[in-house]
Amino acid sequence: MTARSALLGEVVDFYAGSSLPEGEDWQGQEGGYLLTRVSDMNRSGNEKYILSTRQWSAAPWQKSATCPGGAVVIPKRGGAIGTNKKRIVLRAAVLDPNLMAMKPHQDVLDLNYLYQWFLAVDLGKLASGSSVPQLNKKDLAPLSISLPSLAQQERIAAVLDQVDTLRAKRREAITLLHDLAQSIFLGMFGDPAANSRNWPQGTVSDLVAGFESGKSVAPGSDEMSQSRVLKVSAVTSGEFRGQESKPLPGHYEVPPNHFARKGDLLFSRANTEELIGAVALVEVEPGRLALPDKLWRFVWPREGNGFPLYVRHLFRQEGFRRQIRERSSGTSGSMKNISQSSVLGIPCGIPPEELQRSFSEYVQRIDKMRSVHRAHLAALDELFTSLQHRAFSGTLWDHGVTTDTA
């Protein structure tokens, strides 16, 4: 059976955000209105539903526009559009000026189906405005949405929600394993910045011989080029992302020692104040990816020493990162830089090599488990994308995933 389609503006009511009334701290009050800001989309527990906000009001004021429960909320202004977040409000809310909502006509469109449909929509591609991105009703109302029967919509949404839940559990497991490694580090070594375990006092130069970097090269135009140069964003998440790269010009011959290698620990020597000093380990063969001048490769004192996994976690500790920020140069709000001598001179306790080796062995086992979870997550991401495409192109119910004939 072929499902009919409709324009989004025909099957939802739009609610634009506006000024918020004076509110009080949200403490689980019944009734009233959740005063919902774009930042509330990032609150823990609000990954799908807006279950809590910072503030609440017993009633809106005359300049506020209220949104009823049972609507999908998205950012409509500024950089938040680029985050592509979508949430559901289940109870009445007042939205701030950076948000908008769509409430489905319940006789033709299921709320969870609408939410899952929106997950496949790239908000950034719909936004208008050159300096400040904007989304409005006119940008969304003309979009076409497939409308199988309500029973089919519910089953499609349930299938997608099950896969999305599995993806969330994999991401949570990856995060917990990351936190486990950090906890083991603190348990074995204490606070490295304060040297709380009274290890022999030294500096980073006792652990690291120095750094190597690549070269700043203007990017080429051939996106299919096999030789590429890494962006700083390849390491800022703490995980190496080789896809964060730009093509190199065809005439440029990369010196062999400028290529990233499996096992490299990379360091961002130039970045924002929050991200400067980010480190990431190249865990797989990276291919022909060159280092720029803003990414350094750690050089170890001698073969078999240096313990990259220990140093990686040392550089992730907040007290240690604070010292990197304090030693960096650059005005407030600008790109920060740090010199090799400044990094190598950071004071820290030097634990026994045997303890560093023991920690590295723990982390190797943890990293193997994380790799398994990342592979499963990648497979689930691929499945979810495939199901999304089939669901909203009409082929999911044509192939027996749903069987309703209404």
N, C-alpha and C positions, 0 to 999 in steps of 0.2 A: 504494500500500500504506500502511495506517495503522500507525504505530509504537505499541507499547505504552508505557505509563508505569509508573513505580514511585516509591515514596517513597524519598527520598535515604537514609534510615536502613536501607533494605533492600539497598542496593547499594554501600555504602561502610562502612569501619571508621573510627571516630573515634579521634583521639589528642589528648589534652589536654596543654598545656604544663605544666611544673612547674619545680622548682628546678634550676639548672644546676650541674654538678660543677665543681671547679677545673679550669681548662684552661690551655693554653699558646697562644702566638700561632700563628695559622693561617699556614702557609708551604707549602701544597700537599701536606701529608702524605697518604699513601695509607691506606685503611682507617680505623678509628676512627669518630668521630662529630663532625660539625659542630655546634658549640654555637651555636644560631641564636636571635638576639634579634630583636625586632620592628624594631629599627633596621637590621638587615642587609637588610631588604626594600628599603632606599633606597640600598644600595651600588651604585656604578657596575658595570655588567655583570650585575646581578641583576634586570634588568627583567622577565624571565619566569621564569628558573630561578635558584634559590639556588646559585650556583656558588662563592661564597666567603663566609666569615664572618670575624669578628675573631678568634675563638678556636676551638680544636679540642681534643678529648680522646680519648685512646686507648681509654677505657672510661667508661661512665656510672657513677654511684654509686647506692646503693640507693634514694635518694629521687627519682631522676630517672625520667621516663617517656620512653622512646625512641620515635622515629617512624621507620618503615622508609622506604627510598627509594621513589619512585614515588607521591607523595602531593601533594595541593594544600594549601597553607598559607595561612591567613588570620589577621588580628588578631582577638582575642576579648575584649579589655578596653581600656577607656579611649578617649581621643581617636583612637587609631590606627584604630579601627573606621571613623571618619568618612573616612579616606583611601581606603577601599574597595579596598585593594591585595590582589591574589591572586598567589601565586607557586607554583612547583613545586619540591619537593626530589627530587633524583634519587638521593641516597645517604642512608644512615642519619644521623639527626640527633637531637639533644636540643633540644627547643623550650622557650623561656622561658615564664613564666606568662602572658604576654600573647599567646601564639599557640596555635592549634589546627590540626589537619590531618585530612584525609579521604583514605584510600587506597581506590581503587575495587576492587570485585570484578572481577578481570580477565576472567572468563568472560562478563560482561554489560556492562561499562562500560569504555570506553577512557579513559586518563588525560588525553590532550589534549582530548578531547571534554568531560570533566568540567571541565577548566580553562576552556575556552571558555564552558561553561554558567555557571560561577561569575562570569565577567566580566559577565554580564547581571544578576547578583543584586546588589541594593542592600543591603549589610550593615547600614547605618544604620537601615533600616526594620525590620530583624529584631531589633535589639538591645533588650534590656530593661534596667531600672535607671534611676532618675531622675538621681542624682548622678554615678555612674560607669557608663557603658554597658557591658553585658556580652553576650557571645554564648556559648551552650552547645549541647550536643548536642540538647537538647529544642527549641531554636529552629530548628535546621536539619533534623533528621531527618524532620519531617512534610512537607518541601517535595517537590513532584512534579517528576520529571525524565522527559522523553521518552526512550525507548530504542529507536531503530532498530537494525538489525543492527550488529555490531561493524565490518564493512566500511564501512557507511554512516557510522557515527560517525567513523571515521578520515578519510573523504573530507570530511565536513562540517567537522571540525576543521582539516583542511588548507586548505580554502577560506577559513575565517575567519582562520587563521594567516597566509595570504598577504596578505589585506587589512590585517591588523594590522601586518605587517612593512612594507607600503607606508606606513601611517600613521606608523610609527616613523621611517622614512627622511625623510618630510616634516618631522616635528618636529625631527629632527637637522639638516636643511638650514636650517630657520628659526633654530635655535640657532647654527649656524655663521655665518650671515649677521649675526646680532646680535654675535657675537664679532668678526667681521671689522670691523664699524663701530667697535667699541671699540679694536681693534688699530690701525686707521687713526688714530683720535683720539690715541692715545699716541705713534704714530710722528710725527705732525705737531706735537703740542703738548707732549709729555712729561707729567710729573706736574703737574697744575694746582695741587695743594695746596702742593707744594714749589717750584713755579715753576722747574723744572729747566732750562727753556730761557731763563731770565732775560728774559722779556718785561717791558715796563713794569709796575710793580707798581700794582695798583688793588684794587677791591672789586667784589662782584656788582653794586653800584649803577651801575658803569660799563657794565654789559651789560644791566641790567634797570631800567626806570623805577619799578616797583613791582608791586603785586598787587591784584586785585579778587576779592571773594568773594561768595557768596550769603548765605542766611539759614538759621538753624536752624528747621525747621518740623516739627511733629508729623505723622507720616505719616497719610494717609487710609486708608480701608478698601476702596476700590474698586480692586482689582488690575488692572482693565481701563482705568483712567484713562490718558488720553493724556499728561497732564502729570505728570511724576515728578521726584523729587529724587535725585541721585546719592548713593550710599554712598561712604565712604572707600575701600572695596575696589575701586571702579571704576578706581583708578590704582595700587594697591599692587603689581601684577604687573609694572608698567612698560609695559604695553599698556592702552590705554583699553578698558574693558568697560562699555558703556552698559547692559547687562542688569543690572548691579549697581546697582539703583535701587529706590526705594520710591514708592508712589503718593502724590500730594499731596492734601490735603483739597479737596473740591469748591469750597469758598467762597474759597480762597486764590488771588489773582491775582498771578502771578509778574511782578516788574518785568522789562522786556525785557532789561536788562543783566545779569540773573541767569542767563539761559539759556546753556548751553555752546554753543560754535560750532565749526564745522569750522576747523581750524588752531590752536585753543587749545592751549597747553601748560599742563597742570594740575599743581598741587603739593599734596601732602598735608601740611598744617601741623600736624596732630594725628594721632598714631598710636602704635604701640608703638615702643620704642627702636630696633628693627631696621628698621622700615618708615617711620619719620618722614622726610619729605623726598622720598618717592617721586614721580617725575614720569612723566607719560604724555601723548602728543600725540593730540589728537582728529583722526583722519585722514579720517573720513567725516562726512556730515551727521548730527548726533546726534539730531535731532528735538527734542521739547519736554522736554529734560532740564535741570533747574535745578541750580545749584551750591549746596551747603550751605555753612555757615560754615567747615567744616573743610577745604574744597578751595578753593585759590586759583587764579586765572587770571593768568599772567604778563602784564604790560603792558610794551611795548617802548618804548625812548627816542624813536624817531621812525619814521615810515613807511619800511619797507624796511630798517630796522636792527634789531639784536637777535639775528638769526640763531637762531631757535628750535631748529633741529636741533643747532647747536653747544652751546647752553645745555643742551638735554636730555642730551647726552652728558657735558657738564661735571658736571652734577648726579648722574650715575651713577657717577662715579669714586669708588673706595673712600676715598681720602684726603679728598676733598671731602665725602663723606657722613659721615665721622668728625667733621668740623668741625660739621656740622649737628647730629649727636647731642650733641656737647659743648656746643653753644649752646642746646639745648632745656632745658625745665624740666619738673619732675615727679619724683616719687619712683621709686625702683627698682621695677620690676614694674608700674608704673601707666602710663596713657596719657601720652605726652609731647606737649608743645606747644612751638612756636617762634614768635617774633614776627617781623613784617616787618622791623623794624630789625635784628634779629639776622641774618636771612638776607642782607639787602642789605649788611651790614657784613663779610661773610666775605671775607678777603683772597684774591686770586688774580691771577695774571699775566694781562695783557690782550694777546692776540695781535693782529696786524694784521687789519683787517677783510677784506682780500683773502684771507687765509688761512682765516678763518672761513667766508667765502663759498665758497671752494674745497672745504672739508670738507663744507659743507652740500650741495653738488652731488653729491659722492660718496655721501653718505648718502641723498639722494633716489633715486639709482639703486638702491642696496641695498634701500631700503624698497619700491620697486616690485617687485623680485624677491621680497621677503618676502611682499608682498601676493598675488602669484601662488601662492606655496607655501601660504599660508594658505587661499586659495580652493580649491586642490586638496585640502588636508587636510580642509576642511569637507565637500567632496563625498565623500571617503573615509570620514569619520565617519558621514555619512548612509547610505552604502552598507553599512558595517559594522553599523550599528544595524538596518537592514532585513534583512540576512542573518541576524543574530542572531535576530530575531523569527521569521523564516521557519524557521530551523533548529530552534528549540526549541518551535515550535508544530506542527511536523510537515509544513509545506508546502514546505520546501526540497527534500526528496527527492521530493515529489509532483509537482514541476514540472521534473523532469529534471536538476537539478544533480547528483544522484546517481542511479544506475540499478540498484543492487544489488537483487535480488529474493529474497534468502535469507530 
